[in-house]
């Protein structure tokens, strides 16, 4: 490698601007965030967003705020030009969302930017264009009071940055998620957003933060929130926490706002979790919206390039303050109404296996595991060969699909280790035992099998779903009374955009208006009571970003979502017949060893290993 020149050079302004823009403008959602914050700071009561091509072609934000005259319009694009601070001391008492004067300059450096604005009510305004940081002179235009900013061709002059963007779907979801987050603390503002010309969000002015949450997350969800509030000198908080039955391993919302700014804080998140933990299982978390109002002099908002984090004067005090408010509010609400959560995971005990028996939960027509076992064979298992032991079912283990996922780690002592000869051996499973409603234990020849019931059913449904996507629509049952489900705007967009896949899996989902959809049919093996949780789990799964290249294929991604959402859950009790059916069907699929995400579905512990553990 050639040695670098030791001389120091001052970088050209165009390079400096692109470096600065790279810290602030990471993706289309970054542009959207900065423009919306400017509109809020301008005193707007209505803000409209229009996005094309997930923000890469165009992001338009229009507001009815104070607007700018021609002179201020020109200054707005200059770096570190701002109306929000005047002295260095102002940095430690910032009361607005934006303040550093970097947003518009950074956006202009990496896109083709047009700003039009008017500060009067006479319909006259000014507009000017910037391309890659180079700006033309303002020109008169017709414009109502307020401002319109349009960012086109984002990253047109930094193709390396554009190359590393996520998929269009992922960037669209990021923009929708940003909209959901930013609108919560401003119920006095009417927000609208459209994507590719279709309305994705419309939240009119409402009377409170809780009502705004209901607009975003659903009326029932908002109505059932536990409200906790309290304050002391220079500090107050309102916390809206979901009820225990709404807790999840990955909750839908965990939003913190400090002086209306969406930020992150481990101290606040941990405090709310600790206040809630006595009412649910330790691995589950509540959704929450925490709005903190604090004296601006007691926080530093200038510690992160994108203003994602703030620094509190006393983090320890903050933890205690939030914990106390949340604990008192949650305890008084749940204890007074006797709503302490003691149910199974996710508050559901429905058995998704019920009704699957007729369909045998999978494909390929596997028969039930036979239970006629001789008394002296009960704990040892036995081999069967084709044509032998009439009435017994042979369970074989086909080779894993090497092209799909790596098999289990060969270095793990407790995983399945099959040689070519062992793969031909047939194991007949006998009496099964469910452990903690999560795992199934089955004695086999020379050892035992432990099966993860959720992962095993996931694998079955995943392969079934891929077959159905290939062959056409799955068996479906029409509902006599459709189920109306309310979603957040981002969740509804996922449902409607993926409706083709939902139909092929046996769901019939129709737009019901607002944030609601109507479920009118479901897969034949699902019970009515399991349908809504399954759809919600699918949507939640699809919203999670997957880095595994295995899921870049839409068919596999939706098949995995279907499998994850519809599979039996940890905490669900299974009968002996259901366990046998599950295992028998698992061993009939192409790859019974791993779930769609690469986790093992089963492990084998040999008799030798068990003997070693008991020092025999």
N, C-alpha and C positions, 0 to 999 in steps of 0.2 A: 504494500500500500504506500502511495506517495505521501511524504511528510507534509503536514499542513504548513502553510505560510504563517510565520510568526507575527507578521504585521497586523495591527488592529485597524479595521476600517469601520466607518460609520455606515450602517446599512441604509439603503435607499428607503424613502418614505413608503413606497408601495410594498416593500418587503416587511417593514415595521407594521404596517396596517394589517397585513395578512397574518402575521404572528399574533398580534393582539386579537384579531378576529377569531383565530383558532382557539383561544382560551375561552371565549364567550359563546361563539356560534358553533356548537358541536354537531347539530343536526337541525332539520326543519322545526322541530318542537322548540328549539332554543330561540329561533327567530320569532315564533308565535308568542312565546313567553314574554320576550322583551317588548314586543309591540302592544300586547294586551296590558302589560304593566304601565306603559306610557299612557295608554288611553284611560286607565283607571286614575292615574295621577292627575290627568287633565280634567277630572271632575265629571266624567261622562255618566249618563244614566242609561245609555244604550250602546252596546258594542256588538258589531257584527263581523263574523269571520267567514271567509270563503277560501277554500283550499283546493288546489288542482294537483294531480299527480303526487299525492302525499306530501305536498309542500315544495317539491323540487321545481315544478313548472311555475307555480304561483301561490303566494300567500297574501291575501288582502285583509286588512283590518280597518274597519270604518267606525268612527265614534262621533258622538254629538257633544264633545267636550269643549273646552275654551278655545281651542284652535290657535293658530299663529298668523301673524302678519308676515309680509314679504321679508322683512329684515330678520325676524326671528326664525323664519323658515330656513333661510340660508345658514344661519348659525347652528341650527339643530344638527346638521350633518358633521360639524367639526368635532374632532375628538376632544373630550373633556370640556365640552360646552354644555352647561346645564343650568336650569332655572331653580334647582332644588337645594343647592348649597352655595355658600359664599366664602366661608373661611374654613381653615383646617379644623377648628373646633366644632363646626357643623357636622363633621364626619362622625362624631360621637353622640349625636342627638338627631339621627336621621328619622324623619317621620313619614317618608314616602317610599314607594316600592323601588323606583329608580332614582339614581342620584349622581352617578359618576360620569354621565355624558359619553358613554362608550357604545351604547346599544346601536343607535342608528349608524354611527361611523363604522362599526364592525360589520353590520349587515350590508352597508354600501360597498365595503371592501371585497365582498365575496358574492355579490349578486348584482342584478340590474334593478335599481331601486327608484321608485317614483313616490314623491310625497306631495300631496295636495291638501291645502288647509285654508280655513277662513276664520278670522276672529270676530267677524261682524255678522249681523243678521240680514245684510242687504243682498246676499246671494253671490257676492264677489269674493274671489280668493286668488291664491297663487299656487303654482305647481312647478316643481323642477325635478330633473332626472339625474341620477348618478349611475355610472357603469364602472364597476371595479374600482370605486373610489374616486373616479374623475367625474366632476359635477358640471352640468350646464347652468346657464343663468335662469333665474325664476321667470315664469311667464304667467300672465293673467289667465284665470280660468273661472268658470262658473262653479261655485261650490257653496253648499250650505254651511252654517257654522259647525265647526268640528274639523276632524282630520281623517284623511284616507292615506294609508301607506300600503304600497304594493311591492313585494319582493318577488322578482322573477328570475328564473334560471339560476337557482341557488348553486353555488360552487362551480359555476361555469368556468371560472378562471383558476380554480384549484382542483383539477380532475383527480389528483391523488386522494384528496379528502373525500370526494364523491365516491371514489372506488371502494372505500372502506365503510360506506353506509350499509345499514342493514336492509332487509327486503322492503319493498314498497308497503307491504302489509304491516310490517313491524313499525315503520316510520308513521304510518297512518294511525296505528294504535297509540303510539307515543304522543301524537298531537291530540287525539281524543282524550287520552289520560290526563294530559296537561290541562285541557279545557275543564275536565271534571274537577280537577284539583283547584284551579285558580278561581272558579266561580263561587265556591262554598262560602267564603267570609263576606261576600258582597251581595246580600239578598236585595239591596236597593237598586241593583243594576240589572237590566234586561240583556241577557247574552243570547246570541244565536250563532250557529256554526253550520256550514254546509261543506260537504266533501264531494267532489266531482259533480257538483250541481244538485246534490240531494241533501236535504236537511238531516243533520245528525244530532243537533242539540238545539233546543229552544226553551230557555228557562226565564219566564217573565219575572217581573218584580214581585217579591213576596215579603211577608211580614217578619221573618226571623231566620236565623241560621238553621235552626232545626227544620223549618219548612223548606229551605233551600236544599238541605241534605235529602229531604223526601223527594224533591224534584229530580235529584240526581240518582239516588240509590233506590228509590221506590217508596210509595206512600206507606206501606205496611212497615217497611224497614225503618223509615224515619219516625213513624208513630211509636214504635216500640223501643226507641233509644232511651237509655237511662241518662238523665241529665244531672251532672254534678257541677257545682259552682262554688266559688269562694274567693276571698281576696284579703289583701293586707296593704299597707301603705305602698303605693307605687307599683303594685302588682295584683292582677286579678286573672281568673281563668274560668272558662266554661268548657266542660268536657262532655261530649256526647258519646256514650259507650253502648255497643250492641249487647243484647242479652246473651246469657250463656248458651242457649240453643243455637245462636248464630255464630258461635266461636268456630274457628277453623285453624288448621295447622298453618295455612297461608291465608290470612283474612283479606277481605275485599278492600278495606280501606284502613290506613293508618296515617292519618293526616294531622300534621302539627302546623299551626299558624301563629306566628309571633308578630304582633302589630300588623295583622292582615297578610303577612308575607309567609308563603309556604316554605318551610325549612325542615331540616332533620335534626333530631337530638336524641342520642342514645339514652340520656338521663330521663327524658320525658317518657319515652317508649317503655323503658324498664320500670318506671314508677307505676304506670298504668297497668302493665302486665302483672306486677307484684300485687297490686291492689285487687286484681281480678282473680288471681290464681286459686284462691280458696273455693271458688264457685265452679271450677271446671277442671278437667284433666290438665296436667302440667304442660303437655305438648301443644295444647290448643291456645289460641290467642283471640282476643276480641277485636272487632273493628272499632275504631274510635276516630273522633274529630276533636282535637284539642285547640281551643282558641285562647291564646295568652295575650293579655294587654299589659305592657310593661313600660315604665318610664324609658324613653329612648336612650337616656344617658346611662342606663344600667346594662346595656347590651352593645356589642360591636357587630355591625352588619357588614363590615368591610373586610372580612377574613376569608372570603371565598370568591373566585373570579365570577362565578355565576350566581352568587348570593344564595347558594343552597344551604349554607350553614351560618349560624350566628353564634357569638360567644357571649355567654352570660357572665355577669359579675361574680356570681356565686352559684356554681353548678350543684353543690351539695345542698344548699338551701332550696334550690329549684326542685330537686328530687323529692325532698321532704314535703314541700308545699303541694306538688302535684299528687304525690302518693296519698297524703292526708285527705285532699279534696275527693279524689277518686274513691278511696276506701270508704269514706263516710257516705258518699252518694250511692255507691253500688250496694253497700251493706244495708242501708236504710230502705232502699227500694226492694231488694230481693228478700230480705228477712221479713219485712212487713207484709209482703205478698206471698211469703212462703214459696219462693221460686228458686230455691237453692238447687243447683244443677247436679243431678246424680245419675243421669242417664248414660247411655253408651256413647261412643264416638259420634260427634256431630248431632247428638240428641236424637238419633234415629235408630230404630231397632227393626225396621222393615226387612224382611228377608227377600233379597233380590233373587235368591235361588228358587223361591216358591214360584211355580209356574214355568220354570225352566226345565223341569223334569221331562215334560212331554217333548220338548225340543232337544233334550239331552245337552243343554247349554252350549253345544258346539256343533261342528259339522262332522261329516264323514261317518255318521251312523254308528258310533261306538255303543256297545251294549253295556248294561250295568255290570258292575263287578260282582261276581258270584260270591255268595256267602257260605256255601256248603263246604265247611272246612272240618276235617277230622279233628277230634279232640286233641290228639297228640301232636298236631301240627299248628295249634293255635298261636303259639308264640314264636315259632321258628320260621314260618313261611315255607314255601316249597316251589319247585320249578314245574312248569308245564311245558310241553312241547306241542306243536300243532297236531291235532288229531288225538291227543291224549287227555286224560282226566275230563271226560265228557261232563258238561255242565259248568266247567270252570272257564273263566275268561283269561286269555293270555294278554299280558300287558308288556309291550315291547318298547324299547327306547331307541327311536331313530337317531341317526347322526345329526348334530346341530348344523344349521345352515351357516356355512363359513362366510358367506357373502353378506349376511345380515348383521351379525354382531359377533364379537369374540366370545367363545365359550367361557366357562368359569375359570378363574385363575388357577393354573395348575399347581401353584405353590401353596394353595390353601388346603389344610389338612381335612377340613370338614366339608369339602365340596365333592360333587360327583366326579369320580375318576373312572372312565370307562375305556377299556381297551377294545380293539376290534372284536375280539372273541366275546367279551362281556356284553357288547351291544346286541348280540344275537340271543342272549339269555332272556327268557321270559320270567318276569316276576309277577306273582299273583298277590295282590294286596288283600289283607284280611280285615279284621276289625280295626277301625280307625278311631282315634281319640283327638278331640279338639282341645287345644291348649290356649287358655286366656282368650278364646274367641278370635284368635289371630292365626294360629298355626295348626296344622293337622299332623299327627304322628301316626305312622303306619309301620308295623313290623314287616321286614322282608327277610329273605334268606341272607344270612351272614351280616345282619345289621338292622338299622332302622332308617326310615326316610322322614324328614321334617319338611313340610310343604307350607309355604306362605299362601294362605287362601286367596288373598287379594291379587298377588302377583300371578298365581296360577290361573285364576279366572280372567285376568287381564290378557294373558297370552292366548287363551282360548278365544276370547271375543275379538282380539286383534286380528288373528288369522281368519276368523269368520268374517270380520268386517272387510278385510282385503278381498276375500272371495266375493262378497256381495257387491263391492264397488266394481269388480270385474264383470260379474254376471248380471247385475241389475238390482232392482229394489228388493229388500228383504221382506219377509213375512211381516204383516202389520195388522194391528187391531184398532178399529175405529172406536173412539170414545163416545159414549152416549151424551156425556156432558163435558164439553171441552174445558181444559184447564187453562186459566188466564194467568200468565206469569209476568211480573213487573221486573224490568231490568234497569240498570243504569244505561245511559246512551251508548257508552262504549261496548257494553255487553250485548245490547240489542243489535248493534252494527255487526258484531261477530256472528250472531245467530242468523241475521238476514243475508249476510255475505256468504255464509256457509250453508245456506238452505238446501242447495243441491245435494250436499253430502248427508245432511240430516234426513232428507227424503229417502236416500238410498239405504240408510240404516233402518228405516221403518218409521221415522217420525214425520208427522205432517204438522208444520208450524206456519201459522199465518200472522201477518201484521195486524195487531189489534188497535193500533193508534197510540199516540203518546209514546211512553216507554214500555208498552206492554205488547206481548205476543200471545197468540192462542194456540195451545197444543191440542190438536184434534185427533191425532192417531199416534200410536207408539209401537215399538217392536213387540212382536207376539210374546216374547218370553218375559217382558217386564210387567210387574203389577202396576195398577193405576197409581198407588201411593208412592211407588218408587220412580215414577216418570219425571216429576219435576226435579227431585234431587239429582237424577242422572243428567238431565239437560244442564242444570246449573253447574254441576261438576265438569261437564264437557266444556262449557263456556269458560270456566275458570282455568281449565287446563290450556285452552287455546290462547288465552291472554298471556300465559307465561312464556317468556322468551326461551327458546331451546337452542343451545349452541351446537348440539349434536347434529352433524351433517345428515344423519339418518332421517331427520325430520324435515329436511328442506323440500322433500317431495310432499305435495299437498295431500295426496291419497294416504300416505303413511301417517302424516301428522293428524288428519281427521280420524283415521282408523285408531290411532293411539288414544286420541281424545275420547272416542266412543268407548273404547275398552276401559279406560281409566274411570270414566263417569258411570258406566253401567255395571262394572264388576262389583262383586260382593265386597263389603268393607271390613276392615278390622273392627272387631266388636260385635259382629253379627254371628249369632248362634246357628249352627248347622246340624241337621239330623244325620244319623248314620247313613241313610240312603243318599242324602245330598252330598256328603263327603265322598262316598264311593263313586257317585256319578261324576263329581268334579274331577277326581283323580283319574278315573277311567277315560274321561274325555281329554284330559290334559295329555295323557300318553298316546292319544291318537292324532295329535296335531304334528305339524312338521318339525317344530322345535320346542319341546316341552321344557327346556332347561332355563330359559331366561324370559323375563317379561319384555315388553316392547322397548323399555328403557335400558335394558342390559343388566338388570338386577336378577339374581338367581331366584327361580321359582321354588327350588327344592335343594336340600343338601342331604348327603348320605353320611351316616356315622356307622362305621363298620363295627362288628363285634369285637375285633381286636382293639380298636380304639376305645370302646367302652370298657373293655377289660383293663386296659392301661390306666384309664381314669380311676378305676377302683383298685389299682395296684395289684392286679391279679396276674 
